[in-house]
Amino acid sequence: MIDTLRVTAEEATGLLERREVSATELHGAYREAIAARDPELHAYLCTVEHRAGADGVPIALKDVISTKGVETTAASKILSGYKPVFDSTVAARCKDAGLPLLGKTNLDEFAMGSSTENSAFGPTRNPWDPSRVPGGSSGGSTAAVAAGLAPWALGSDTGGSIKQPAALCGVVGLRPTYGTVSRYGIVAFASSLDQVGPIAKTVRDCALLHRIIAGRDPLDSTTVELPEKIEVPEAEDLNGLRVGVPVELNQAEGIEPGVSEVVNRTIELARSLGAEVGECHLPRSVEFGLACYYLIAPSEASSNLARYDGVRYGLRVKADDIRVMYESTRREGFGDEPKRRIMLGTYALSAGYYEAFYGQAQKVRTVIREEHAAAFEQFDVLVSPTSPTVAFELGARTADPLAMYAADVLTIPSNMAGLPGLSIPCGLSDGLPVGFQLIGRQFSENLLFRAGHALERALGFDFVPERLK
Amino acid sequence: MTWEPVIGLEIHIHLKTRTKMFCRCPVAYFEGANTQTCPVCLAHPGALPVPNRQAVEWTMLLGLALGCEVPERAIFHRKNYFYPDNPKGYQISQYDEPLCVDGRLAVPRAEGDTIVGIERAHLEEDAAKTIHVGGAEGRIHGADRSLIDFNRAGTPLVEIVTAPDIRSADEARRFLQLLRQTVVELGISDAEMEKGSLRFDVNVSVRPEGEEFRTRTELKNMNSFAFAARGIEREIERQIGIYDSGGTVDQETLHFDPSRVDAPPLRSKEEAQDYRYFPEPDLVPLEPDRELVDRLRGELPESPAARIRRLQSEIGFSLAEGLVTSGRDELYSRISGERAAVANVVMNELAATGVDPASVNADELAKVIERRSEIPRTAFTDALAASGSPDFSAERYLAEAAIVDASELDPVIDRILSENSSQVEAFRGGKEGLLGFFVGLVMKETGGKANPKVVSDRLREKLEA
């Protein structure tokens, strides 16, 4: 009997290698867990049968990741029933590595949101407390991993959509350096920010999965060769690591005291593991990051979502006139949040507003990059809470978009700078997981894994939700 | 008041790359509808563009041939608009940082060069082809249904924008011919209007000489250079007419119907479209390698304009321009002999045969042209028609001697003069142009075998006797 709540992907690989379990049995165990627990959680939008010949550890993919012949909806009604004719590069790489697909996980429609409540197919619930959200937008993937419904999963992160739900679900999530993981076949939200990354129970699992998906893809012009191979971390100390604590990220308005407490304890733990800890500042990144993000991401989204026009695939609301067809299709097909962002972005890109909004935001983005670069002259990693709060109640923020947007205030600045970030669970506050964010220089994933792994070992966080034990 | 026309052109040229601009689908317009497509050019979710290196290189090559700078950095922009032929909802084009800027094309004219500024040459992707069935005028509004063929979607297109430096319809035609020839010679496009691989729009305004520019109108859908020149002339006259009667010209677009040349164009108000341009985030900036740019510049062939000027001193402007812009000057250069005679044959008589200039055996043809006056006209035209075949030899045609013997010609000439006594009288009364009439009759009578020069001389002798 496989305990899917507890077994890590690495351990599952061992079981397969030692032939203690077959790939089909392993896949089956997760299918059983899904049958048992997913009706409550709704982490999956669809599940699939075991693929013959796939002899690896099964995986769940966020439903923005195109899978040939398997419905890919981005949790939007406008793509309901759409089956891609091609595999995204990351799905193909998982396939090539022998990982059978478990299914496609829920998300906020087009990855727009921080709670997975914006799914056209209903929300996902947090395995630690089903009255609460799992975070978002990759909430389906993080909830699946936390609830033992997948050993590992892929998510996508634009403003914090891997890191934030990983934090709220008590799992590990990496947002890789922009340009290291192919976006080919990923339903686009904001092209200059979107990045696919691994979600798992441990840092080592994350590294193993990242190794499979990362690297230049000739089909995505924005990808580059990795400067170094991805290593699975071994070290258990932080000797010589210079850890910066950005004051503005750690003392931002809205951070819950319980979250601060657990994070500060983790920073002290880092010191005791040999790290040199010091304060630093990212004043403009934190002050303008969120505002800047909410100009750039919606602008790109307004253009990226233009292809959903009812002409070639997906929903079409029939009409006598092309204009009416466009309007009715998009009115009916998109939920409120995509509509809100399409309108925001269309406005920000309009003649006469472009310079003041999109143009200005791009300039601020350069400032954010420079500010982070300056901090990294003194430090190797920067740390902060991943999310200002623990998982909030379903419905608590749905009426107030700005409160929802604030959930990403700590993850957005480094995302805007294109930097990698790892979130690891570092403890509980009110019985709910708290995420610890480690931000690195471009291409420093190995260092983040090393630091994250050492902390993980020292923290000894139990990733199995109390109520499921 | 003297009105001066002000004309600017926007030219679109299809590059004949093997594959499309941003995906690897073959460029093949005439295959079965929607057979040359993939997730990228159909804009499936998540599909991403990858630029075609050849297209980028050819655009730079063209830019350099037009005297443009190739800046250190160029970027692609998204031009956003909804239309069924635009699958992504945006066209990938270039905006404020195009591949080529600030060029000029000197257009030779008999009285000296006209310099036309090239503001930019940029690279973009073409739209799909739509066919609207039913309804009026083949437009989408009111159509029963619309069909879309995505074979053309995403094919590479170079857009060239000139400065408003052109001052007449004739200059515009000359510029277009020269540009077309330049493109063809670079080997980057067929540039055939009938196939749609060369299209252009014309901006026209008029102003009192030396004054500020006035409102322009845009002429669309012209299907030939001659048609365009006529359209421009008419538009210039229309605008002058409006100003002369105290009116004002509206900024509007004139859509011509290429299938009905004489129909008046449809007019539409120019709507201020907001395309919400922004840098394409799926692509990284192009930073053309300086060595490549230098190499391309070094490899440029002699320009058509330079060749026109070079040949002009030998054979006069008009023949030089004709030969070069029709792509026949290479053959002309290969044929030895008296220059004006060779130019005339290549430009006129040989062109009429439809023989491909590239396949002509120049050395053999030169012999025929040199001894043209000694052989029957029929032999000469037969030789021209055969000059492209691999086994063409002058010998056979030169062997056919023309009738030069007066003893053979005189009876014919005498009979014709007596049968046309009234024309003879008219000639003697001063209508010397009638000589050609008599020559024609003699040539006809001798089945083209007479030497026209000899005939003409002998006729004159008899008529003036």
Chai-1 contact restraints between the chains, C-beta under 6 A:
chainA,res_idxA,chainB,res_idxB,connection_type,confidence,min_distance_angstrom,max_distance_angstrom,comment,restraint_id
A,S66,B,G46,contact,1.0,0.0,6.0,A-B,restraint_1
A,F86,B,P39,contact,1.0,0.0,6.0,A-B,restraint_2
A,S88,B,G46,contact,1.0,0.0,6.0,A-B,restraint_3
A,Y184,B,L48,contact,1.0,0.0,6.0,A-B,restraint_4
A,G185,B,G46,contact,1.0,0.0,6.0,A-B,restraint_5
A,I186,B,G46,contact,1.0,0.0,6.0,A-B,restraint_6
A,V187,B,P45,contact,1.0,0.0,6.0,A-B,restraint_7
A,V187,B,G46,contact,1.0,0.0,6.0,A-B,restraint_8
A,S191,B,P281,contact,1.0,0.0,6.0,A-B,restraint_9
A,S191,B,D282,contact,1.0,0.0,6.0,A-B,restraint_10
A,S192,B,P281,contact,1.0,0.0,6.0,A-B,restraint_11
A,D220,B,L48,contact,1.0,0.0,6.0,A-B,restraint_12
A,S221,B,V50,contact,1.0,0.0,6.0,A-B,restraint_13
A,S221,B,L283,contact,1.0,0.0,6.0,A-B,restraint_14
A,S221,B,V284,contact,1.0,0.0,6.0,A-B,restraint_15
A,E300,B,P281,contact,1.0,0.0,6.0,A-B,restraint_16
A,S303,B,R78,contact,1.0,0.0,6.0,A-B,restraint_17
A,S303,B,N80,contact,1.0,0.0,6.0,A-B,restraint_18
A,S303,B,Y90,contact,1.0,0.0,6.0,A-B,restraint_19
A,A306,B,G89,contact,1.0,0.0,6.0,A-B,restraint_20
A,R307,B,A43,contact,1.0,0.0,6.0,A-B,restraint_21
A,R307,B,K88,contact,1.0,0.0,6.0,A-B,restraint_22
A,R307,B,G89,contact,1.0,0.0,6.0,A-B,restraint_23
A,V311,B,P84,contact,1.0,0.0,6.0,A-B,restraint_24
A,R312,B,L42,contact,1.0,0.0,6.0,A-B,restraint_25
A,I322,B,I140,contact,1.0,0.0,6.0,A-B,restraint_26
A,Y326,B,F82,contact,1.0,0.0,6.0,A-B,restraint_27
A,L349,B,R276,contact,1.0,0.0,6.0,A-B,restraint_28
A,L349,B,F278,contact,1.0,0.0,6.0,A-B,restraint_29
A,S350,B,D274,contact,1.0,0.0,6.0,A-B,restraint_30
A,A351,B,D274,contact,1.0,0.0,6.0,A-B,restraint_31
A,Y358,B,F278,contact,1.0,0.0,6.0,A-B,restraint_32
